[in-house]
Amino acid sequence: MSIKNILKEQVFFSSLNEEQLEQIVSITSLHEYEKEYILYYEQEKSPYLYFLVKGLAKAYKIDKHNNETFLYYMHENSMLSDISDFHTTTLNSFSNITFVEKSQVLQINYKKFKEMFLSKNILCHEFTNLIIEHSLQLQSLINRELIFDAVSKVSMMLHNDLKMFNKLKRHDISLMLYIQPATLSRVLNRLKRDDIITIIHGEVIILDKKKLEAIYKDNTDE
């Protein structure tokens, strides 16, 4: 598929006309990355804006003891870059980004993108929405790490990322949420007893999404 057709399929670029699409094609390249390839490291500067077309990416940090701290996943049709300053022509990454599976990425020259589109008030609304989405991800991260108990952590992941929960091993989920595997099992059993979820052949199925959401929403409202 051509870059132009790929751009048409991305929600972010859906408002562009044919001429504008041709313009952005001229500053865009398409790349494929294998699983575990690191796109960029924390605090690394990049002249490019990255959009995930296919695959799955993970944001994480490394602490002073060289341990990995999981932040969040980034799915298809999302921006991988962090925007913290509109005045620069390079982007400074907040975290490390690696691919969880083979992925396809659009790489856009950020300086030219600003000149050709943002400076002319084109795609500004879409760009702002993406920045808000990143901000919400960080808010969820703060809740998960500083406020939520084990039940709320598991409930939020099930509600927001059930596909990923079922894809990962229980041990890996425990590491991500910073809870013991035995605790994860107890939480799942509790949710099952309350008829909020069921588990068939090891796969979690949500029976009552509203009750599941209420568990962690009530925690943030306290």
Residue pairs with C-beta under 8 A, 6 or more apart in sequence:
3 25
3 28
3 29
3 30
3 106
4 21
4 22
4 25
6 30
6 53
6 106
7 13
7 16
7 21
7 24
7 25
7 28
7 106
8 14
8 21
10 51
10 53
10 77
10 106
11 77
11 126
12 51
12 77
12 79
12 123
12 126
12 130
13 21
13 24
13 123
13 126
15 123
15 126
16 24
16 122
16 123
20 117
20 122
23 116
23 117
24 108
24 113
24 116
24 117
27 108
27 109
27 112
27 113
27 116
28 106
28 107
28 108
28 109
29 106
29 107
30 53
30 104
30 105
30 106
30 107
31 104
31 105
31 107
32 102
32 103
32 104
32 105
33 39
33 55
33 99
33 102
33 103
33 104
33 105
34 99
34 102
35 99
35 100
35 101
35 102
36 98
36 99
37 98
37 99
38 96
38 97
38 98
39 50
39 57
39 80
39 97
39 98
39 99
39 105
40 46
40 93
40 96
40 97
41 93
41 96
42 61
42 62
42 93
42 94
42 95
42 96
43 92
43 93
44 92
44 93
45 90
45 91
45 92
45 93
46 81
46 90
46 91
46 93
46 110
47 89
47 90
47 91
47 109
47 110
47 111
48 81
48 91
48 107
48 108
48 109
48 110
49 79
49 81
49 91
49 107
49 108
49 109
49 110
49 113
50 79
50 80
50 81
50 105
50 106
50 107
50 108
51 77
51 78
51 79
51 80
51 105
51 106
51 108
52 74
52 75
52 76
52 77
52 78
52 79
52 80
52 103
52 104
52 105
53 76
53 77
53 103
53 104
53 105
53 106
54 76
54 103
54 104
55 76
55 99
55 100
55 101
55 102
55 103
55 104
55 105
56 73
56 74
56 75
56 76
56 99
56 100
56 101
56 103
56 164
57 73
57 74
57 80
57 97
57 98
57 99
57 100
57 103
58 70
58 71
58 72
58 73
58 74
58 97
58 98
58 99
58 100
59 71
59 72
59 73
59 74
59 94
59 95
59 96
59 97
60 68
60 69
60 70
60 71
60 95
60 96
60 98
61 68
61 69
61 71
61 95
61 96
62 68
62 69
62 96
63 69
70 175
70 176
71 95
71 137
71 141
72 137
72 140
72 141
73 100
73 161
73 164
74 80
74 97
78 130
78 133
79 130
79 134
80 97
80 105
81 91
81 93
81 110
82 91
82 92
82 93
82 94
82 95
82 134
83 91
83 127
83 130
83 131
83 134
84 92
84 94
85 92
86 118
89 110
89 111
89 114
90 110
90 111
91 110
116 122
117 123
118 124
118 127
140 156
140 160
143 152
143 156
143 216
143 219
143 220
144 153
144 156
144 177
145 178
147 219
147 220
148 156
148 216
148 219
149 219
150 177
150 179
150 183
150 184
150 187
151 187
151 190
151 191
151 215
152 215
152 216
152 219
153 177
153 178
153 179
153 216
154 177
154 179
154 184
154 187
154 188
154 191
155 187
155 191
155 212
155 213
155 215
155 216
156 216
157 164
157 165
157 173
157 176
157 177
158 165
158 191
158 197
158 204
158 206
158 212
159 206
159 209
159 212
159 213
159 216
162 204
162 206
165 173
165 204
166 203
166 204
168 176
170 181
170 184
170 185
171 181
173 184
174 180
174 181
174 183
174 184
177 184
179 187
188 197
188 199
188 204
191 197
191 212
192 198
192 199
194 211
195 207
195 208
196 206
196 207
196 208
196 211
196 212
196 215
197 204
197 205
197 206
197 207
197 212
198 204
198 205
198 207
199 205
206 212
